[in-house]
Amino acid sequence: MMMRLFERRHFIACLAVLAVAGFSASPVRAEAPARILVVGDSMSAEYGLTRGSGWVALLEDRLKRERFAGVVINASISGDTSAGGRSRLPALLRQHQPTHVVIELGGNDALRGLPLESTERNLSDMVKASQDAGARVLLVGIQVPPNYGRAYTERFASIFETVAAQHKVPLVPFLLKGVADIPDAAKYFQADRIHPNESAQPVLLDNVWPSLRRLLVR
């Protein structure tokens, strides 16, 4: 009888220690480490910026700060088009085996006047290839200036919405929200008036992070 009482008290004491340890320790996420592949153009490739200051580099710091285990692979190339990204993606998927793929392409297609149908098809193929490889996908949209004409700007924006809906992936509608669509936008751009400067990069990350975070905790 005394032995059973001792064992019971010992068991309760152990539970108490475990409970205290569980509540007092810092929370650690149980998810497997993420491998985030970013496939983009100059908006993501740190064009004209000090290395390590672009939004993709800042993403690594955000992961650590919010206690997500993982790495970020930036496969963005300045000047790349959706066709270029589509051709590069299979090798990138094989090499890096990402758990998540962020696709930020299409802006150079518009600048070069490439057919919108081709842009949509390329983006769609990239999303599908990433999903087939087992990755969760985030599509990041871009918008063209009003001087392209209302019909063109609306059609261009709808490409990203269509692809996201077709493949049921989250969409960041406008990477440059809060940067290019504000009255004093000039403060956020380099001298070429096309590429965001260093001070704009935290805003770009803030635009991407909420949707990406949801993918990381799913």
N, C-alpha and C positions, 0 to 999 in steps of 0.2 A: 504493500500500500504506500509506504513512504517512498519507495523507488518510483512508483507511478507519479506521485505528487511532484517529486524532484524533476522528472522528465517533462511533466506538463509545464512546470515553472520555467524550465530551461527553454522549452519550445516557445513560450510566450515572450521570454526575454529576447530570443533571437528575432522574432517577428518585430519587436519594438525597435531593435537596432536597425533592421533592414528598412523599416518605415521611416525612421529618422534620416538614414542615409539617402533614401530615395527623395525625400522632400528637401533636403539641404543641399544636395549636389546640383551643379549646373546642368540644365537639360541638354542632352545630346541627341541629335536626330538619328533615327534608326535607318534612314534610307541608305541604300548603297551609293557609293560615290558616283556623282554625275560626270559625264564627259560631254561637254557642250561644244558643239561645232558651229561656228559662225561663218556663213558663206555670204559675203557681201561685196560691195564696191568701195569707193573712196570714203563713203560715209562711215564705214566701219574699219577701214584700213589705215587710219591715222594719217591721212594725206595732209601734208603741211604742218603736222603737229609733232611735238616732242614725243619720242617713243615712250610708251607707258602712260600717256595722258588721254588716250581715246576712250570712248565709252566701253569698248570691249575689254580693255585692260582694267578699267574701273569696275567692271563686272566681277572680276576675280576678287577684288577687295570686298565687294558687296556680299559675295558668297561667304567669305570668311567671317565678316561681321555678323551675318545672320546665321552662322553656324551650319552652313551647308557644305558637306564634303564634296569636292569635285575639282575638275580642271576645265579650263576654257581653251579651245583651240581656234585661233583666229586664222581662217583661210580666205580672208577677204583680199581682193586685188583692186587697186585703183583703176578705174576705166572699164571694169568688167561689166558685161551685159548678162541678161538672163540666159542667153545661148551659151556664153562662156561658162557660167556657173553650172549649167546643165551638163556640159561636156566634162567638167572637172569633178563633179560630185561623185560618180561611181568610185573613182580611185580614192577619194577622201573618205568615203564610207568604209571601204575595205581597210584602209590604213589606220583610221582612228577609231572605228567601231563606236560611234557616239551613242549616248543614251538620249540626247536631245540635239536637234538641229534648228538653228535660227537662220532663216533665209531673208536676206535684205538685198534685193536686186530689182532692177526695172527702171531705175532713174536714167541710166545711160541709154536704155532703149528709146526713151522718149526724146532725149537730147539728140539722138541720131536719126530720129524719125522712123524707127523700125516699126513694122506692122504690129498693131496691138494684139492681133490674134496670135502672133508668134510669141509675144511676151507671155500671154496667158497660158499658152500651151507649155512653154518652157518652165514656168513656175509650177504649173500643175504636175508636170513630170518630175520635177525636183521634190515636191512634197510627197508624191507617191513612192518614189525611190527611197526616200528617207524612212517612210513608214514601213515599207517592205523590208528594210534593214533593221526594223525593230526600234526605231527612234521616235520620240515624241517631237512634233514640229511646231515651231512658232513662225508665222509669216509676218514680216515687217513691211508695211506699206510706205510709199512715198507719194507726194503730190507734186504736180507741175505748176508753175506760175500761171496766173490768170491770163497772161498775154498769149497763151496757147489757144485760147478760145474756150468758151464755156462747154461746148459739146465735147471737145477733146479731153479737157480736164476731168469732166464727169465720167467719161468712158474709161479713161486711164485709171481713175480711182476705183472704179467698179471691178477692174481686173482682179485686184487683191481680194475684194469682197467675194467675188465669184469663186475664186480658187479656194479660199478659206471655207466657204460654205460647202463646196463640192466634197472636200476631203475632211470636213468637220475638225478643222484645226483653229486655234485662236489666232486673232489678227490684231496687230498694232496698226491702226489705220494710218497714222502719220508719224514717222520717226521724228520729224522736225517740229512737232507741235510745241508751242511755247518758245520756239526759236525763230522760225520763218514767218509765223502768222501773227506777229505782234508789231505795234507801231514802231518801236525802236529796234527792229530786227538787226539793223546794221552792227550793233554792238556784239552780236553773236557770230559774225562772219569774218572770214579772212578777206584779204584785199580783193580776191577774185569775185566776191559776192555770191559764191556758189557753195563753198565748203565751210562748214561750221568751225569756229576757232576753239581753242582749248576751254574757254569759259562755258561753251555750250555743251560740252561733253557730259557733265553731270545731269543736265536736263534730258539729253538723249537717253541716258541710262534709266532715268526715272520714268521715261515713257515706255521703255521695254520691260523693266523689272516686274511690275505687278503681274503681267500675263505670264512671264517666264517663271516667276515664283510659284504660281498656281500649278504649272506643269511639273515643277520639281517636287511638290508635295502630294501629287496625285497618287 
